Amino acid sequence: MKKKKIIALCAVAFIGATAFIGSFVVRGANVYYDFENGVFEWQSLYGNADYEFLTEDSGNKYLKLTYNGNEGRDRTYFDVPAYKGTYITSKTIQATYDVKYSEIKSSRNGEIQFKERTGPGSSETTIVARVAKDQGYFQVRGTGFQRIKDLNGQYLPVEVDRWYTIRVVVDLANHLQSVYISDRDTGSLLALYENFATSSDIDSINMISFSSTTDMCLDNVKIYEPSCESGYIYGNPYIKKGTKSTFYFVGQGSDGDVTTMPTGTTTWSLEKSKTGVSINGTTGVLTTSSSIEPGIVIIKAERTVDGVKYENKYAVNITN
């Protein structure tokens, strides 16, 4: 997977136990690590994370983190911050990263955590949001832990050695979070959970970290304040007549990355009515009759928030 070369614009000094040295870009809350030149800088909070840089057949380099067995402060897991420092308060913050696992059956592991940490003890840490793997499935924590469902409403399993792209958007001001999981190599959207409650109602964090007792491979770690510039429709461009299909209206930043659209109501419609075809104006479910002629229909999605209108059109080919 080809990646852009990243030039280090500034250095950030962290005080920690284990130092990782590498290629990075840091501007305030904007952080990007691609590991492409095999140089990186992170620290393990408890001095118990080993690391190595590995290379795919394509030449792409990535980072592998491993718990080394040292029970620092009785911690039998590593906790490695990708962002640590200045408080982020009452803003929206997004973490996008590629991840794969070599072990998937353990409980609540291989996770990202958004948190406020004021000291080394558990009582000094408040977790606002986290996404993990748990007994072979992806899991998110809101008011409680729950498994993430795929676009078909089934629990989304984690596959060994498969690369995923995970995007977590945390709205600190409104105590909301959204999670988007895609296949890294195809870009296919596998799951989305939007605008559900965070696990804490604090409006500030000062750390975003990766924590696990088992191996965790990471790439293209990006932490930044997102801005939704537009919306696009995601769904199957081909559906058979006599079936139903659900479409989604997803936010998009100026860089083309998926992000959360401002909270509001999406209205769905057909650009031109067609006998035997309908779309639910609220849910985006397209329904086709078994007796219609094959052809193309254009669906529309619109959402207006504070006078800003987000809209998109999408062609769906109805086949036999």
C-alpha positions in Angstrom: 0.0 0.0 0.0 1.7 3.2 -1.2 1.9 6.1 1.3 3.1 9.6 1.2 6.5 10.4 2.7 6.1 12.5 5.8 8.5 15.2 6.8 8.9 15.9 10.5 7.9 19.6 11.0 8.6 19.7 14.7 9.7 17.5 17.6 7.7 16.7 20.7 9.5 15.6 23.9 7.6 13.2 26.1 8.7 12.0 29.5 8.2 8.3 29.7 9.7 4.9 30.2 10.3 3.4 26.8 11.0 5.7 23.8 10.1 4.8 20.2 11.8 6.9 17.5 10.3 7.6 14.1 8.8 9.6 11.3 5.9 11.9 12.4 4.1 15.2 12.0 2.8 17.0 15.0 0.9 20.3 15.1 -0.9 20.8 18.4 -3.6 18.1 18.4 -2.8 17.2 14.8 -0.6 14.1 14.7 0.3 11.8 11.8 2.6 8.7 11.9 3.2 6.5 8.9 6.3 4.6 10.0 7.5 4.6 6.4 11.1 5.4 7.2 11.3 3.2 10.2 11.8 6.0 12.6 9.2 6.9 15.3 8.7 8.4 18.7 6.3 7.1 21.3 6.6 6.0 25.0 5.1 3.1 26.9 3.5 4.4 30.1 4.6 1.3 32.1 7.8 0.5 30.2 6.5 -2.9 29.1 6.0 -2.5 25.3 8.4 -4.0 22.8 8.2 -2.8 19.2 9.5 -3.7 15.7 9.0 -2.3 12.2 7.8 -4.8 9.7 7.4 -4.6 5.9 4.7 -5.9 3.7 5.4 -7.5 0.3 4.4 -4.1 -1.3 7.2 -2.4 0.6 4.9 -0.7 3.1 6.2 -0.4 6.6 4.2 -0.6 9.8 4.6 -0.9 13.5 4.1 -3.9 15.7 3.6 -3.5 19.5 4.0 -6.4 21.9 3.5 -6.7 25.6 6.9 -7.9 27.0 5.7 -9.4 30.2 7.0 -6.7 32.6 4.2 -6.0 35.0 4.9 -2.3 35.4 2.7 -1.0 38.2 1.0 -4.5 38.1 -0.1 -3.8 34.6 -0.2 -6.9 32.5 -0.8 -4.9 29.3 1.0 -2.2 27.5 -0.4 1.4 27.1 1.3 3.5 24.5 0.1 7.1 23.9 0.0 8.3 20.3 -1.1 11.7 21.7 -0.1 13.0 25.1 0.1 16.5 26.4 -2.0 19.7 25.9 -5.7 19.3 26.9 -8.2 19.1 24.1 -11.4 20.7 25.5 -14.9 21.0 24.2 -13.8 20.1 20.6 -14.3 17.3 18.2 -11.2 15.1 17.9 -10.8 12.2 15.4 -8.4 9.3 15.4 -7.9 7.3 12.1 -5.6 4.3 12.0 -5.0 1.0 10.3 -4.8 -2.1 12.6 -4.5 -5.8 12.4 -4.2 -8.6 15.0 -2.5 -12.0 15.2 -4.8 -13.1 18.1 -8.5 -12.3 18.4 -10.0 -14.5 21.1 -8.9 -12.6 24.2 -11.3 -10.4 26.2 -11.4 -6.7 25.7 -8.0 -6.1 24.0 -6.2 -4.4 21.2 -7.9 -1.1 21.8 -7.7 2.7 21.4 -8.5 4.9 24.4 -9.5 8.6 24.6 -8.9 9.7 28.1 -8.0 12.2 30.8 -5.0 11.0 32.7 -3.8 13.1 35.7 -1.6 10.4 37.3 -0.4 6.8 37.1 -3.2 5.2 39.1 -6.4 3.9 37.7 -8.4 6.3 39.9 -6.6 9.1 38.1 -7.7 8.1 34.6 -11.1 8.8 33.1 -11.8 7.0 29.8 -14.2 8.9 27.5 -14.2 6.5 24.5 -12.6 3.3 23.5 -12.8 0.7 20.6 -11.5 -2.8 21.2 -11.7 -6.4 20.1 -13.4 -8.8 22.4 -13.7 -12.6 22.0 -13.3 -12.3 18.2 -15.6 -9.3 17.7 -15.2 -5.5 17.6 -16.5 -3.7 20.6 -17.2 -0.1 21.6 -17.7 1.5 25.0 -20.5 4.1 25.5 -22.6 4.0 28.6 -21.6 0.3 28.6 -19.7 -2.2 26.4 -21.4 -3.4 23.3 -20.3 -5.3 20.2 -20.3 -3.4 16.9 -22.7 -4.6 14.2 -22.0 -4.6 10.5 -24.1 -3.0 7.8 -26.3 -6.1 7.8 -27.1 -5.9 11.5 -24.8 -8.8 12.4 -22.0 -8.6 14.9 -18.8 -7.7 13.1 -16.1 -10.4 13.6 -12.4 -9.6 13.7 -10.3 -11.7 11.3 -6.7 -12.7 12.0 -4.1 -10.8 10.0 -6.7 -8.7 8.1 -6.0 -4.9 8.0 -8.8 -2.7 9.1 -9.1 1.1 9.0 -10.9 2.4 12.1 -12.1 6.0 12.5 -13.2 7.2 15.9 -14.8 10.7 16.2 -15.3 12.1 19.7 -17.4 15.2 20.2 -16.3 16.3 23.6 -18.7 19.3 23.8 -21.8 17.2 23.3 -20.4 13.9 24.8 -21.0 11.9 21.6 -18.8 9.5 19.6 -19.0 7.8 16.2 -17.1 4.8 14.9 -16.4 3.8 11.3 -14.7 0.5 10.4 -13.5 -0.3 6.8 -11.5 -2.9 5.0 -8.1 -1.1 4.6 -7.3 -2.7 1.2 -10.7 -2.4 -0.5 -12.0 0.7 1.3 -15.3 -1.0 1.8 -17.3 0.3 4.8 -18.0 -2.6 7.2 -19.7 -0.8 10.1 -20.7 2.6 11.3 -22.1 3.7 14.7 -22.9 7.4 14.8 -23.6 9.9 17.6 -24.0 7.6 20.6 -23.0 8.6 24.1 -19.4 8.6 25.3 -18.6 6.7 28.5 -18.0 9.9 30.4 -19.4 13.3 30.4 -16.1 15.2 30.9 -15.3 17.6 28.1 -11.5 17.4 28.1 -8.9 14.7 27.3 -5.1 14.9 27.3 -4.2 11.4 26.0 -5.1 9.0 23.2 -3.4 5.7 23.5 -3.2 2.1 22.2 -3.5 -0.6 24.9 -3.3 -4.4 24.6 -2.0 -7.6 26.2 -1.6 -9.2 22.7 0.2 -8.1 19.6 -1.2 -5.0 17.9 0.0 -3.9 14.4 -0.6 -0.2 13.5 -0.1 2.0 10.5 -1.2 5.5 9.3 -2.1 6.8 12.7 -3.7 10.2 12.3 -5.2 12.3 15.2 -6.7 15.7 14.3 -9.7 18.0 14.6 -12.0 17.1 11.7 -14.2 19.4 9.7 -17.1 18.0 7.7 -17.1 19.7 4.3 -19.6 17.5 2.5 -21.6 14.3 2.5 -21.6 11.3 0.3 -23.9 8.3 -0.2 -22.5 4.9 0.5 -24.2 1.7 -0.6 -24.4 -1.0 -3.2 -24.4 0.4 -6.7 -26.0 -2.8 -8.1 -29.1 -4.4 -6.6 -31.4 -7.1 -8.0 -35.1 -6.3 -8.6 -37.4 -7.6 -6.0 -34.9 -6.8 -3.2 -34.1 -4.1 -0.6 -30.9 -2.3 0.1 -29.9 0.3 2.7 -27.9 3.4 1.9 -26.0 5.7 4.2 -25.2 9.4 4.1 -21.6 9.8 5.5 -19.6 12.9 6.3 -16.4 13.7 4.4 -13.6 16.1 5.3 -11.7 18.4 2.9 -9.0 15.7 2.7 -11.6 13.1 1.5 -11.5 11.1 4.8 -14.6 9.9 6.4 -15.8 11.9 9.4 -19.0 12.6 11.3 -21.6 14.9 9.8 -23.2 17.6 12.0 -26.1 16.1 13.9 -29.4 16.4 12.0 -32.0 14.6 10.0 -31.2 13.1 6.6 -34.0 13.1 4.0 -33.9 10.5 1.3 -35.7 10.7 -2.1 -35.6 9.6 -5.7 -34.5 12.2 -8.2 -37.2 10.9 -10.6 -40.0 8.7 -9.6 -40.1 5.2 -11.1 -43.0 2.7 -10.8 -42.0 -0.2 -8.6 -39.1 1.7 -6.8 -39.3 3.6 -3.5 -37.0 4.8 -0.9 -37.8 5.4 2.8 -37.4 9.1 3.4 -36.0 8.5 6.9 -34.0 5.2 6.8 -32.6 5.2 3.3 -33.9 1.8 2.5 -34.5 1.3 -1.2 -37.2 -1.2 -2.2 -37.7 -2.6 -5.7 -40.5 -4.6 -7.1 -39.9 -8.0 -8.8 -41.8 -6.8 -11.8 -40.0 -3.6 -12.8 -37.7 -3.2 -15.8 -34.0 -3.2 -15.0 -32.4 0.3 -15.2 -30.8 3.1 -13.3 -32.4 5.2 -10.6 -30.9 8.2 -8.9 -31.3 8.5 -5.1 -30.7 11.8 -3.2 -29.8 12.5 0.4 -30.1 15.9 2.0 -29.3 17.3 5.5 -29.5 20.9 6.6 -27.8 21.9 9.8 -27.6 25.6 11.0 -28.2 26.8 7.5 -25.6 24.6 5.9 -26.9 22.1 3.4 -25.2 18.8 2.7 -26.5 16.8 -0.3 -25.4 14.1 -2.7 -26.8 12.0 -5.5 -26.0 8.3 -6.2 -26.8 6.1 -9.2 -28.2 2.6 -8.4 -28.3 0.0 -11.2 -31.3 -2.3 -10.8 -30.6 -5.7 -12.4 -32.4 -9.0 -13.1 
